[in-house]
Amino acid sequence: MLQFMFLSKVPPFSSLRLLALIWTGVISACAVGPDFKQPEAPKTSSYTEGPLSKKLTTAPGVPGGTEQEFVEGADIEAQWWELYKSPELDALIKKALQQNPNLGAADAALRAAQENVNAQIGGQYFPAVSVGGAATRQLQPSAIYGIPYGSDTYNLYNTSVNVSYKLDVFGGARRAVEGARAQAEVAQYQLEGAYLSLTANVVTSAVKEAALRAQLQATEEILKAQTNLAEVTEKQLAIGTVSKVDVTSQRTLVSTSQVDLFNYERNLAFARNQLAVLVGELPSNAAITQFNLSKLHLPEKLPLSVPSSLVRQRPDVRAAEAQLKAQNAFVGVATANLLPQFNITGSIGSAALTSAALFGPNSALWSIGGGILQPLFQGGQLLAQRRGAIANYEQAAFQYQATVLSAFQEVANALRALETGAQGLKAASDAERYAYETLDLVQQQYKLGTASYLAVLYYQNQYQQAKVKSVAAQATRFSDTAALFTALGGGWWNREGPAFKPKAIANKDQNETSGNN
């Protein structure tokens, strides 16, 4: 409970003592509004509907076919992308963490939110102290004193130190600071989310670049084989062993593969442009390295956090929780606004008719006072604001629930994707091998005249599709692994140093003002 002490005589030098007594009482008072309670983690022991295989299917000799194993309860490395064992990828991510503008914007937003906390603490917890001075020259008629004639012209000098303080009797100020701190937490976890998203996007974009390059090379090889077969078919047409339809059909297949080749070239350029933007550079100046799936290492050990830990690891869940905390605090602020407001003011200074006498023994003046304000009628504004704050809290609670559900969904999706992706790569690599062996046999038979052109055409298409699908399945294994690390939170809590590591900026010099305002 807050206890007041009334003093009949308070000399000027005791005003700070009075404020100290008031401060002691204020910090022991209770804050209105609900105290925030951290939401409980979902009570579940599994991410997926059915059981998972501890070890995933392998595809020996194929990029992405390495054996992978889930390790339950294992922690996630902060630089999890280093498990791909690609120096080029590590260098690219390091550059992105220094230059990506979206990450820089999130870092600036965090710093702004932290300064807002400092501003709230300074404005809410401490008295406002100001110093002022004035000098005036004025004419004052004697008639105001009842003298019918004459007037006086004189100078007036004064200076004063003014102090005002709002007593936080019902905790509205503390709730406001609590809300500002929670919003700074939101900005902090949004920065971590931007960090996680950036690193994951660089990894998946590099994998995509490697996959498109492999598909482009595969299509070039297929196109070369199709072109050679088209030439053989034209020679056979010249000696009358095939028809014109066989030649035009093969040429159509060549042209179709050329279209596929152009599409892969376009998509590859798009992927490299995306990587350039992710590292914060223009596509024309980025000089992005070329990635190769065969030079990427697939992590063998996959950490699998216990479900109850997920809500503490995911930046988006932590941000949603901090937003819930902020809205809870604002309910307290709106509640405190309905209650009486207590204010204390004081000033000490001097006034004189000459500047020389301004600090003389007879020029001193001081005052101290207190006030109370109880809102009675404001058209329902304060009540409506409190109801709105409660509704905002409920909205934040539902958004938190939705974020948690999405987090568990992403982990479940990543786990199933890894399981089926491993099986899919095994099947795709087998299909590619069998398709190649079949095509090679049929092409030899065709050259000897023991196989029809339709058979060659059919197996060419079969091999082309199998090759492209195999490359896509290889890339999927790398991307799905990155998706799991991302879905589990990315290990940001194990990182040393800040999320954003900017390089020196040429135009960073700014005129900054300093002070205690």
C-alpha positions in Angstrom: 0.0 0.0 0.0 1.1 3.5 -0.7 1.3 5.8 2.3 1.3 9.6 2.1 3.1 11.9 4.5 1.8 15.4 4.8 4.3 18.1 5.9 3.1 21.5 7.1 6.3 23.3 6.5 8.7 22.2 3.7 11.8 24.3 3.1 13.2 24.4 -0.4 16.1 22.1 0.3 13.7 19.3 1.4 11.9 19.0 -2.0 14.3 16.2 -3.2 13.8 14.5 0.2 10.1 14.5 -0.4 10.5 13.1 -3.9 12.6 10.3 -2.5 9.9 9.4 0.1 7.3 9.4 -2.7 9.5 7.3 -4.9 9.9 4.7 -2.1 6.1 4.5 -1.8 5.5 4.3 -5.5 7.8 1.4 -6.2 6.1 -0.6 -3.4 2.6 0.0 -4.9 0.8 -2.6 -6.9 0.1 -2.2 -10.7 -3.5 -2.6 -11.9 -4.3 -4.9 -14.7 -3.5 -8.6 -15.2 0.1 -9.9 -14.6 1.4 -11.7 -17.7 1.6 -15.5 -17.5 3.7 -17.3 -20.1 1.6 -19.7 -22.2 2.2 -23.4 -21.6 3.9 -25.5 -24.3 1.6 -27.9 -26.2 1.3 -31.2 -24.4 2.5 -33.6 -27.1 5.4 -36.0 -27.5 5.5 -36.3 -31.3 5.4 -33.9 -34.3 3.8 -36.3 -36.7 0.6 -38.4 -36.8 2.5 -41.7 -37.2 6.0 -42.9 -36.2 9.1 -41.8 -38.0 11.9 -44.0 -39.2 15.0 -43.2 -37.2 17.2 -43.7 -40.3 16.3 -42.5 -43.8 16.6 -44.4 -47.1 19.9 -44.1 -48.8 20.9 -43.8 -52.5 24.7 -44.6 -52.7 26.8 -42.8 -55.2 24.2 -40.1 -55.8 24.4 -36.5 -54.5 22.0 -36.2 -51.6 21.9 -39.9 -51.2 23.9 -40.0 -47.9 22.4 -41.8 -45.0 20.6 -39.5 -42.5 19.6 -40.2 -39.0 17.3 -38.3 -36.6 18.9 -37.6 -33.2 16.1 -36.9 -30.7 16.9 -34.1 -28.1 20.0 -33.0 -29.9 20.8 -29.2 -30.0 21.1 -27.3 -33.2 24.3 -25.6 -34.2 24.2 -21.9 -34.7 25.9 -22.1 -38.1 24.0 -25.2 -39.2 24.7 -24.5 -42.8 28.4 -25.3 -42.2 27.3 -29.0 -42.1 27.0 -28.8 -45.9 30.8 -28.4 -45.9 30.8 -25.9 -48.7 33.3 -23.0 -48.2 31.6 -21.1 -51.1 28.2 -21.4 -49.3 29.8 -20.2 -46.0 31.3 -17.2 -47.6 28.1 -16.3 -49.3 26.1 -16.4 -46.0 28.8 -14.4 -44.3 28.5 -11.7 -46.9 24.7 -11.8 -46.7 24.8 -11.3 -42.9 26.9 -8.1 -43.5 25.0 -6.6 -46.4 21.4 -7.8 -46.6 19.3 -4.6 -46.3 16.2 -6.4 -44.9 18.4 -7.7 -42.0 19.8 -4.3 -41.5 16.3 -2.8 -41.4 15.3 -5.4 -38.8 18.4 -4.5 -36.7 17.5 -0.8 -36.9 14.0 -1.5 -35.8 15.3 -3.3 -32.8 17.6 -0.4 -31.8 14.6 2.0 -32.2 12.5 -0.2 -30.0 15.2 -0.4 -27.4 15.5 3.4 -27.4 11.8 3.6 -27.0 12.1 1.6 -23.8 14.8 4.0 -22.5 12.5 6.9 -23.4 9.6 5.3 -21.5 11.7 4.7 -18.5 13.0 8.3 -18.5 9.6 9.7 -19.0 7.6 7.5 -16.7 9.9 6.7 -13.8 11.8 10.0 -13.2 10.7 13.6 -12.5 11.0 16.1 -15.3 13.5 18.8 -14.3 13.9 22.0 -16.3 15.7 25.3 -15.8 14.6 28.6 -17.2 15.3 32.3 -17.1 13.8 35.4 -18.5 14.4 39.2 -18.6 11.6 41.7 -19.4 11.3 45.4 -19.5 7.8 46.7 -19.1 5.7 49.8 -18.5 3.1 49.5 -15.7 0.6 52.3 -15.1 0.1 53.5 -11.5 -3.6 53.4 -11.9 -3.7 49.7 -11.3 -2.6 50.5 -7.7 -5.3 53.2 -7.3 -3.0 56.1 -8.1 -4.6 58.3 -10.8 -1.4 59.6 -12.4 2.1 58.4 -13.3 3.6 55.1 -14.5 6.6 53.0 -13.8 9.0 51.5 -16.3 11.3 48.8 -14.9 13.2 45.7 -15.7 12.4 42.2 -14.2 14.8 39.4 -14.1 14.0 35.8 -13.0 15.4 32.3 -13.1 14.0 29.1 -11.8 14.4 25.3 -11.6 11.1 23.5 -12.1 10.3 19.9 -11.1 7.2 17.9 -12.0 6.5 14.3 -11.2 3.5 12.0 -11.8 3.0 9.5 -9.1 2.6 6.0 -10.4 0.1 5.0 -7.7 -1.8 2.4 -9.8 1.1 1.2 -11.9 0.1 2.7 -15.3 3.7 3.9 -15.8 5.1 0.5 -15.0 2.7 -1.2 -17.3 3.7 1.3 -20.1 7.4 0.4 -19.6 6.5 -3.3 -19.5 4.7 -2.9 -22.8 7.6 -1.0 -24.4 10.0 -3.8 -23.2 7.7 -6.4 -24.7 7.6 -4.6 -28.0 11.4 -4.4 -27.9 11.3 -8.2 -27.5 9.0 -8.4 -30.5 11.6 -6.5 -32.6 14.4 -8.7 -31.2 12.7 -11.9 -32.3 11.7 -10.4 -35.6 15.4 -9.7 -36.2 16.2 -13.3 -35.3 13.4 -14.4 -37.7 14.9 -12.3 -40.4 18.4 -13.8 -39.7 16.9 -17.3 -39.8 15.0 -16.6 -43.0 18.0 -15.0 -44.7 20.4 -17.9 -44.0 17.8 -20.5 -45.0 17.0 -18.6 -48.2 20.7 -18.4 -49.1 21.0 -22.2 -48.6 17.9 -23.1 -50.6 18.7 -20.6 -53.3 22.2 -22.0 -53.7 20.8 -25.6 -53.8 18.3 -24.4 -56.5 21.1 -22.8 -58.5 23.0 -26.1 -58.3 20.0 -28.1 -59.3 19.1 -25.9 -62.3 22.7 -26.0 -63.4 22.6 -29.9 -63.2 19.3 -30.0 -65.1 20.7 -27.6 -67.7 23.8 -29.8 -68.2 21.6 -32.9 -68.3 19.4 -31.3 -70.9 22.4 -30.3 -73.0 23.6 -33.9 -72.9 20.2 -35.2 -73.9 20.0 -32.5 -76.7 23.4 -33.6 -78.0 22.3 -37.2 -78.1 19.0 -36.3 -79.8 20.8 -34.1 -82.4 23.2 -37.0 -83.2 20.2 -39.4 -83.6 18.5 -36.8 -85.8 21.5 -36.8 -88.1 21.6 -40.6 -88.2 17.9 -40.7 -89.0 18.4 -38.2 -91.9 21.1 -40.5 -93.3 18.8 -43.4 -93.1 16.1 -41.4 -94.8 18.5 -40.8 -97.7 19.0 -44.6 -98.2 15.3 -45.3 -97.7 15.3 -47.2 -94.4 13.1 -44.7 -92.5 10.3 -42.4 -93.4 10.1 -38.6 -93.5 7.9 -38.8 -90.4 10.7 -40.3 -88.4 13.0 -37.4 -89.3 10.4 -34.7 -88.5 9.5 -36.4 -85.2 13.1 -36.5 -84.1 13.6 -32.9 -85.1 10.5 -32.0 -83.1 12.1 -33.7 -80.1 15.3 -31.7 -80.6 13.4 -28.4 -80.8 11.4 -29.3 -77.7 14.6 -30.0 -75.8 16.0 -26.7 -77.0 12.9 -25.0 -75.4 13.6 -26.8 -72.1 17.2 -25.7 -72.3 16.2 -22.0 -72.7 13.8 -22.3 -69.8 16.6 -23.8 -67.6 19.0 -21.0 -68.7 16.3 -18.4 -67.7 15.5 -20.0 -64.4 19.2 -20.3 -63.6 19.7 -16.6 -64.3 16.8 -15.9 -62.0 18.3 -18.0 -59.2 21.7 -16.3 -59.5 19.9 -12.9 -59.4 18.1 -13.9 -56.3 21.4 -14.9 -54.6 22.9 -11.5 -55.5 20.0 -9.7 -53.9 20.1 -11.9 -50.8 23.8 -10.8 -50.3 22.8 -7.2 -50.8 24.4 -6.6 -54.2 23.3 -5.8 -57.7 23.0 -8.8 -60.0 25.5 -7.2 -62.4 28.2 -6.8 -59.7 27.6 -9.8 -57.4 30.0 -12.3 -59.0 28.1 -15.2 -57.4 30.0 -18.5 -57.3 28.6 -21.5 -59.2 27.3 -24.3 -57.0 27.4 -28.0 -57.8 25.2 -30.6 -56.0 28.0 -33.1 -56.1 30.2 -30.8 -54.0 27.5 -30.3 -51.3 27.6 -32.6 -48.3 24.3 -33.8 -46.9 24.3 -33.6 -43.1 24.2 -37.2 -41.6 22.9 -36.2 -38.2 19.6 -34.4 -38.0 18.8 -32.9 -34.6 15.1 -33.3 -33.5 14.1 -31.1 -30.6 11.5 -32.3 -28.1 8.1 -30.8 -29.0 7.9 -28.8 -25.7 11.1 -26.9 -26.6 9.9 -25.8 -30.0 7.9 -22.8 -28.7 11.1 -21.5 -27.0 13.2 -22.0 -30.1 11.1 -20.5 -32.9 11.6 -16.7 -33.4 8.1 -16.3 -34.7 6.6 -18.0 -31.7 8.7 -15.9 -29.3 7.7 -12.7 -31.2 4.0 -13.7 -30.9 4.5 -14.4 -27.2 6.2 -11.0 -26.7 3.3 -9.3 -28.6 0.9 -11.0 -26.2 2.9 -9.7 -23.3 2.8 -6.2 -24.7 -1.0 -6.2 -25.2 -1.4 -7.6 -21.7 0.5 -4.6 -20.3 -1.5 -2.1 -22.4 -4.7 -3.5 -20.6 -3.1 -2.3 -17.4 -2.3 1.1 -18.9 -5.9 1.5 -20.0 -7.1 0.4 -16.6 -4.8 2.9 -14.8 -6.1 5.7 -17.0 -9.6 5.2 -15.4 -8.2 5.9 -11.9 -7.1 9.0 -10.1 -3.9 10.7 -11.4 -1.5 12.2 -8.8 1.0 14.9 -9.7 3.6 16.8 -7.7 5.2 20.0 -8.9 7.9 22.2 -7.4 10.1 25.1 -8.3 12.9 27.1 -6.8 14.4 30.3 -8.2 14.8 34.0 -7.8 13.5 37.3 -9.2 14.9 40.8 -9.0 14.6 44.2 -10.7 18.3 44.2 -11.6 20.5 41.4 -12.9 23.0 42.1 -10.1 20.4 41.4 -7.4 19.1 38.3 -9.1 20.9 36.0 -6.8 20.8 38.2 -3.7 19.5 37.2 -0.3 16.1 38.7 -0.8 15.4 37.4 -4.3 14.7 33.8 -3.6 11.4 32.2 -4.3 10.1 28.6 -4.2 6.9 26.6 -4.4 5.7 23.1 -4.0 2.3 21.6 -4.7 0.4 18.5 -5.5 -2.7 17.7 -7.5 -5.1 14.9 -8.1 -7.3 14.3 -11.2 -10.1 11.8 -11.4 -11.7 11.4 -14.8 -15.4 11.6 -14.5 -16.9 11.9 -18.0 -15.1 11.8 -21.3 -17.9 10.4 -23.5 -16.9 6.8 -22.7 -13.5 7.3 -24.3 -11.5 5.7 -21.5 -13.8 2.7 -21.1 -13.8 2.2 -24.9 -10.0 2.3 -24.9 -9.9 -0.4 -22.1 -12.3 -2.6 -24.0 -10.2 -2.1 -27.1 -7.1 -3.1 -25.2 -8.7 -6.3 -24.0 -9.8 -7.1 -27.5 -6.3 -6.5 -28.8 -5.0 -8.9 -26.1 -7.5 -11.5 -27.3 -6.4 -11.0 -30.9 -2.8 -11.5 -29.8 -3.7 -14.6 -27.9 -5.4 -16.1 -31.0 -2.4 -15.1 -33.2 -0.1 -16.8 -30.8 -2.1 -20.0 -31.0 -2.1 -19.8 -34.8 1.7 -19.3 -34.8 2.3 -22.3 -32.6 0.1 -24.5 -34.7 1.9 -23.3 -37.9 5.3 -24.0 -36.2 4.3 -27.6 -35.4 2.9 -28.0 -38.9 6.1 -26.9 -40.5 8.2 -29.3 -38.5 5.8 -32.2 -39.2 5.9 -31.2 -43.0 9.7 -31.1 -42.9 10.0 -34.5 -41.2 7.6 -36.2 -43.7 9.4 -34.4 -46.6 12.7 -35.8 -45.5 11.3 -39.3 -45.1 9.5 -39.4 -48.5 12.3 -37.4 -50.2 14.9 -40.0 -49.3 12.6 -42.7 -50.6 11.9 -40.6 -53.7 15.6 -40.1 -54.5 16.3 -43.8 -54.2 13.5 -44.5 -56.7 14.5 -41.6 -59.0 18.1 -42.6 -59.1 17.1 -46.2 -59.9 14.8 -45.0 -62.6 17.5 -42.8 -64.2 20.0 -45.7 -64.2 17.5 -48.2 -65.8 16.3 -45.6 -68.3 19.9 -44.8 -69.4 20.8 -48.5 -69.8 17.6 -49.2 -71.8 18.1 -46.2 -74.0 21.7 -47.1 -74.7 20.6 -50.7 -75.7 17.8 -49.5 -77.9 20.0 -46.9 -79.7 22.6 -49.6 -80.5 19.8 -51.8 -81.9 18.4 -48.9 -83.9 21.8 -48.3 -85.5 22.0 -52.0 -86.4 18.4 -51.9 -87.8 17.0 -54.2 -85.2 14.9 -51.7 -83.3 12.3 -49.2 -84.6 12.5 -45.5 -84.4 9.4 -45.3 -82.3 11.2 -47.4 -79.6 14.2 -45.0 -79.7 11.9 -42.0 -79.4 10.0 -43.5 -76.5 13.1 -44.3 -74.5 14.7 -41.0 -75.2 11.7 -39.2 -73.6 11.8 -41.7 -70.8 15.4 -41.1 -70.0 15.1 -37.3 -70.3 12.3 -37.3 -67.8 14.1 -39.7 -65.4 17.3 -37.6 -65.5 15.5 -34.3 -64.7 13.5 -36.0 -61.9 16.6 -37.5 -60.4 18.3 -34.1 -60.3 15.2 -32.5 -58.8 15.1 -35.3 -56.1 18.7 -34.7 -55.3 18.1 -31.0 -54.7 15.0 -31.8 -52.7 17.1 -33.7 -50.2 19.4 -30.7 -49.5 16.4 -28.3 -49.4 14.4 -30.5 -47.1 17.3 -30.7 -44.7 17.6 -26.9 -44.6 13.8 -26.7 -44.1 14.1 -28.9 -40.9 16.8 -26.8 -39.4 14.7 -23.7 -40.1 11.5 -25.2 -38.8 13.2 -26.1 -35.5 14.5 -22.5 -35.0 17.9 -22.6 -36.6 20.0 -22.6 -33.4 20.1 -18.8 -33.1 20.3 -19.2 -29.3 23.8 -20.8 -29.7 25.1 -18.0 -31.8 27.9 -15.7 -30.5 27.6 -12.1 -31.5 24.8 -10.0 -33.0 22.5 -11.2 -35.8 23.5 -8.4 -38.1 27.2 -7.7 -38.8 27.3 -4.6 -41.0 30.2 -3.5 -43.0 31.3 0.2 -42.7 28.9 2.4 -44.5 30.3 5.4 -46.4 27.5 7.8 -45.5 27.1 6.7 -41.9 28.3 9.9 -40.3 25.4 11.7 -38.7 25.1 14.7 -36.5 24.0 13.4 -33.2 22.8 15.5 -30.3 23.6 14.4 -26.7 21.9 15.2 -23.4 19.5 14.0 -20.8 16.2 15.2 -22.4 
